[in-house]
Structure formats: C-alpha cells, structure tokens
Amino acid sequence: MKSKPIASRKLVKLCCRALAEKKAEDLRVLDVRGKSTITDYLVLATGSSEPHLRALRMELEKELSADDVHLVGLEATRESGWVVVDAFDVMVHLFLPEMRDHFGIENLWKDAVDLSVKELLAAPKKRAKKKGSG
C-alpha cells in the first residue's frame, strides 16, 4: 500500500527542523507556489564545511525517510559546495557560504514570499481547555 503524501507545509517544517538540529546557518524558506512549475517551496541553508554539508544532507535524508517521504532527486557532487535534495513539493539547497553568495538563489526569487523560519520551527500552540469541560 502506498503511503499518503505528506502536506507541503508539514514537509517544509520537517526539513527546517532537521537542518536546525544539525546547526544549519542562514536558514530561509521561500514560498514559490504559483511562481515555479517544479516546486512549492525552496529551503536554503548554509553549512560551514563539506563535512557539515554532508551531515546536513544525511540528517535531512534520515528525517524524510522516517516520514516515508520519497525523494525525487539528490545531487551531492563531492567538493562542489552545493547539495540539492528534491522532495518534489519542497526543494532543499545546501551551500557552503561562498557558493551561496556566488549563485545568489535568493536574488533569482525576489518575488517569492519569505516565510518566517522562527514560526516554522516553533512548537505547535496548545489549545486552552474550555471552562466547565473536564
């Protein structure tokens, strides 16, 4: 039986949590729905070194696999300073600082909506109990 696809927003949160757990730097999420024909969200993050990029990628793959998320593609050329993880609705780009500056993906998507990573990483708010119930 095929697993039910994870909702795009939930997938973005999952990716952000996995990357934050491994200390990704300059984490950004761009909502490109209606602007891109290949994905709904771009998640961008910077790693401090090639081993850090590898750790970020491995953590991301582990968390996505645990949620039965099928990866459409993965491009992680050794020593390139840029890793792409394609989960269809969400595409994650991991860079070394100099590669992120060089390619400037944020500049290519100036019309995208920049989502608050802080809000995406926040724990869900608990609903207050109604008085008289219990």
C-alpha positions in Angstrom: 0.0 0.0 0.0 1.4 3.4 -1.0 1.9 5.9 1.8 -0.2 9.1 1.8 1.9 12.1 0.6 2.9 14.5 3.3 1.5 18.0 3.1 3.9 20.6 1.6 3.8 22.9 4.7 4.4 20.0 7.0 7.3 18.9 4.8 8.8 22.3 5.0 8.7 22.2 8.8 10.2 18.8 8.8 13.1 19.9 6.6 13.7 23.1 8.7 13.7 21.1 12.0 16.2 18.6 10.6 18.5 21.3 9.3 18.2 23.4 12.5 19.0 20.2 14.6 22.4 20.0 12.7 23.1 23.7 13.1 22.5 24.9 9.6 23.2 28.6 9.2 21.2 31.3 7.5 18.1 29.0 7.0 15.5 30.6 4.7 12.2 29.3 3.2 10.8 30.8 0.0 7.2 30.2 -1.0 7.3 29.9 -4.8 3.8 28.5 -5.3 2.4 30.0 -8.4 5.8 31.2 -9.5 7.6 27.9 -10.1 6.3 24.9 -12.0 8.7 22.5 -10.4 8.2 23.0 -6.6 6.2 24.9 -4.0 8.9 25.8 -1.5 12.6 26.4 -1.6 14.6 25.7 1.6 18.0 27.3 1.6 20.7 26.7 4.2 24.4 27.2 4.6 26.9 24.7 6.1 30.3 25.7 7.4 32.3 23.0 5.6 32.0 20.0 3.3 31.6 17.6 6.3 28.9 19.9 7.7 27.0 19.9 4.3 27.3 16.1 4.4 25.9 15.9 7.9 23.0 18.3 7.0 22.2 16.1 4.0 22.3 12.9 5.9 20.1 14.3 8.7 17.6 15.5 6.1 17.5 12.2 4.3 17.1 10.3 7.7 14.2 12.5 8.8 12.5 12.4 5.4 12.9 8.6 5.2 11.4 8.3 8.7 8.3 10.1 7.4 8.1 8.0 4.2 8.9 11.0 2.0 10.0 9.9 -1.4 13.0 11.9 -2.8 12.7 12.8 -6.5 16.4 13.5 -6.7 19.6 14.2 -4.9 22.6 16.0 -6.2 25.6 16.0 -3.9 28.7 16.2 -6.0 31.7 15.8 -3.8 33.6 19.1 -3.1 31.1 21.2 -5.1 29.9 23.2 -2.1 26.2 22.8 -3.2 23.8 20.0 -2.4 20.3 19.7 -3.7 17.6 17.5 -2.2 14.4 17.3 -4.2 11.3 16.2 -2.3 9.0 17.4 -5.2 6.9 20.0 -3.3 10.0 21.1 -1.4 13.4 21.6 -2.8 16.3 22.0 -0.4 19.6 23.7 -1.4 22.5 23.4 1.0 25.6 25.6 0.3 29.0 26.5 1.5 29.0 30.3 2.2 31.0 31.2 -0.9 28.8 29.0 -3.2 25.6 30.6 -1.8 27.0 34.0 -2.5 28.1 33.0 -5.9 24.8 31.6 -7.1 22.5 34.0 -5.2 19.4 31.9 -5.5 17.5 34.3 -3.2 18.1 37.0 -5.8 16.5 34.8 -8.5 13.4 34.5 -6.5 12.9 38.1 -5.3 9.1 37.8 -5.9 8.8 34.8 -3.6 7.3 35.1 -0.2 9.9 34.7 2.5 8.4 32.5 5.3 9.4 33.0 8.9 11.7 30.1 9.9 11.2 31.0 13.5 7.5 30.4 13.2 8.0 27.2 11.2 10.3 25.9 14.0 8.0 26.9 16.8 6.3 24.2 18.7 2.5 24.0 17.9 0.5 26.0 20.3 -1.6 24.0 22.7 -5.3 24.8 22.7 -6.6 26.1 26.0 -9.3 23.9 27.7 -12.7 25.3 27.8 -14.1 26.2 31.2 -16.5 23.7 32.5 -15.2 20.8 30.5 -13.1 18.1 32.0 
